[in-house]
Amino acid sequence: MATTANIHAPLGAATILHVVDAFTGIFDRIVEWNASRKTRNLLSDLTDSQLDDIGLTRADIAKL
């Protein structure tokens, strides 16, 4: 007769899953930060007139 104790993942597998999830979360935040950084850099290169054309100001760039 099978017991329910054999159904659960071993403790090591759960720990590895948590570590992988943590690294995945960190990686996702770094990717998002880098995309925002690139956007801010590109927008900073635009003139005030060009920013006005797309409905932004210099102050808006810092909020991105």
C-alpha positions in Angstrom: 0.0 0.0 0.0 1.4 3.4 -1.0 1.6 6.2 1.5 1.0 9.9 0.9 4.5 10.7 2.3 6.0 9.7 -1.1 3.9 12.2 -3.1 5.7 15.3 -1.9 8.9 16.7 -3.5 12.1 16.3 -1.5 13.2 19.3 0.6 16.2 19.9 -1.7 13.9 20.3 -4.7 11.8 22.9 -3.0 14.9 24.8 -1.9 16.3 24.8 -5.4 12.9 26.0 -6.8 12.9 29.0 -4.4 16.5 29.9 -5.3 15.7 29.7 -9.0 12.6 31.8 -8.5 14.7 34.4 -6.6 17.3 34.6 -9.4 14.5 34.7 -12.1 12.9 37.6 -10.2 16.2 39.5 -9.9 17.0 38.9 -13.6 13.5 40.2 -14.6 14.0 43.4 -12.5 17.5 43.9 -14.1 16.0 43.5 -17.6 13.2 46.0 -16.8 15.7 48.5 -15.3 17.9 48.3 -18.3 15.0 48.9 -20.7 14.0 51.9 -18.7 17.6 53.2 -18.7 17.8 52.9 -22.4 14.5 54.7 -22.9 15.6 57.5 -20.6 18.9 57.9 -22.5 17.1 58.0 -25.8 14.6 60.5 -24.6 17.3 62.7 -23.1 18.9 63.1 -26.5 15.7 64.6 -27.9 15.2 68.4 -28.0 12.6 70.1 -25.9 10.5 70.7 -29.1 10.6 67.0 -30.0 9.7 66.0 -26.4 6.7 68.5 -26.6 5.6 66.8 -29.9 5.2 63.5 -28.0 3.7 65.1 -25.0 6.6 64.8 -22.6 8.8 67.2 -20.7 12.3 66.8 -19.3 10.8 66.2 -15.8 8.7 63.3 -17.2 11.9 61.5 -18.4 13.1 61.0 -14.8 9.8 59.4 -13.9 10.2 56.6 -16.4 
